[in-house]
Amino acid sequence: MGDRSPKSVQKQASQKQSKSDVSNQKKQSLIASQQATKAKAAAAKKK
């Protein structure tokens, strides 16, 4: 069985949070780059 001490539980929770923060950061940067690409394409069409 795993360690269920409060310190262990806290550590696992913070690791899980950190992992989700990293994935959210990657999603946000991907969205931002896609929006920038769309904006450049729209600007090119206007010319």
Contacts in CASP RR format, 6 or more apart in sequence:
PFRMAT RR
TARGET T0000
AUTHOR 0000-0000-0000
METHOD contacts of the structure
MODEL  1
MGDRSPKSVQKQASQKQSKSDVSNQKKQSLIASQQATKAKAAAAKKK
2 8 0 8 1.000
END
